[in-house]
């Protein structure tokens, strides 16, 4: 088993659990080493690193933040023939920069209230998604000084969602 995960935008953490004595019972690698090979999404090998097989883990630097990689572990025997022992799942690297803030609509949707009841309460507002309509209502209703101005029906709606 070979596991790989992005540690940061430029590093993949790999760990493995492999029965090396069984694998090397009949033949040893020509260079007496085990290698991790890092492949980009386009199947190009980006890097090969010799590792201590009994260590069970390794950090590998990669060149592409936001890139996609997978890692293979194996050995050479003879010198120009690769023997793959395990391959990781794909690893998606995070971006190297923090994205700018984006406005989002968040809403508390009461799961105990039927969908039809929510539609009856909020209505179909000019093609907007129900969650967007609920979010805008909750934002307006809970902004400073506005709660007191709500009608009894609007307060009831907030209580249904456990927002008020």
N, C-alpha and C positions, 0 to 999 in steps of 0.2 A: 504494500500500500504506500502510495506517495501522495502527500497532501501539500498544496501550495496556496498561499494567500498573500495579497498585497499588504505589506507592512506600512508603507508610505508610498508617495508617487514614484520613487526610484528604487524601491527594494521589494523583492519577493522573499517571504519566509517559506522555507520548505522543511518538511519533516517526513520521515519514512519509518516503516516497520517492515523489515525484510529479513528473511532467514538466510543470511549470507553463507553460513557454513554449508547449507544444503545446496545453494546455487553454485558454490565453488568446490563442491565435493569431487567433481570429475575434471574440472578445468579451472585454471586461474587466469585472470586478466594478464595480457602480455606485459603491461607496464605495472602490474600489481596494484592498480588503482581503480577506483570507481569514479564515474563522472556524472555530473548533472549537466544536462543540455537544456538551454532555454530557447524556445521557439516563439517567434512572433506569430500573429494571427495569419499572416500570409505564408506560413510554414518555413520561413527562412530561419536558420539557426543563428541566433544572435550571440550566444556565448556558450562555452563549455568550461566547466570548472571541476578540477579534481577534488574529491571530498573524502573524508575519513568515513567509511561505511558504518562503523560502529557508533559514530557520534549521533546519528539519527536525525540531525537537523543541519540547516545551513541557511545563511542569508545571502542573496544574490542581487547585485545591482543590475538594473536594466536602464535602457536609454529613453524609453517613451512613456512619460506620464500619459494617462488616459489610454494607453495601449492595451492590447490583449495578448496574453502569453499562455503557454503551457510548458511544463517542465517534464523532462524524462530523466530517468536514472538508469545507468547500465555500465557496460564495460566493453573494452576492445579485446578481441581474440579471434584471429591474429590482429596485428597492429592496425589494419585498415578495415576491419569488419566490426560494426557496432552491434552489440547484443543488448537490446532493451529489456530491462527488468520490470519497470513500472512507468506509467505516464500519469501525470496529474490531470485534473479537470482544468478548463480554461480559467485564467486569472485576469480580471479586469482591474487595471491600475487606476487609482483616483487621480483627479486633476492636480496639477502642481500649484494652482492658485485658488484662493477662495473666491467663489462667485459673488457677484454683487447682490445686495439685498433685493428681493423681489416681493411685491405685495401679493399676498394670498388671502383667499376667503376661507376662514375656518368657521365651522358651525358645530354646535352640539345637537346631534340628531337623536331624539328620544326613540329608542328601539321598542319601547313598550307601547308606542302609539302606532296604530295602523297607518300604512302609507296613504290610503284614501283619506283618512282623517287629516293628515298633514296637507294634502292637496286641498281639502275643504277649507282648512284654516288659512293657508297662504295663497291659494289660488294659483293659476298658471299665469305667471308674470312675463309677458312679451317674449316668450321663448327661452327665458333664463332657466337654468337648472334649479330644481327645488332646493338643493343644498346651498346654492348661491343666494337665493331669495331668503332662506332661513338665516344665513350668515349676515346678510345686510340688515335684516330685521334685528337680530341679536346685537349687532354692533351699534345701531341707532338707539335701540332701547336701553342699552347699558352704558351709553356714553354719559358723561357727568351731567347731572341735573335733568336728564330726560325720563328717568324711570317714573318720577312722580307725575309726569304728564301723560303716562300711558292710560289707555282705557282699561276697564276691568277685563275685557276680553283679551287684550294684548298681554296683560299681566298673567292671565290664565295660561296663555300660550307659553310664556316664559317658564311658568311653574311646571308645565308638562314636560319640558326639556330639562328640568332641574337646573335652570340657569339663574333664576331669580332667587 
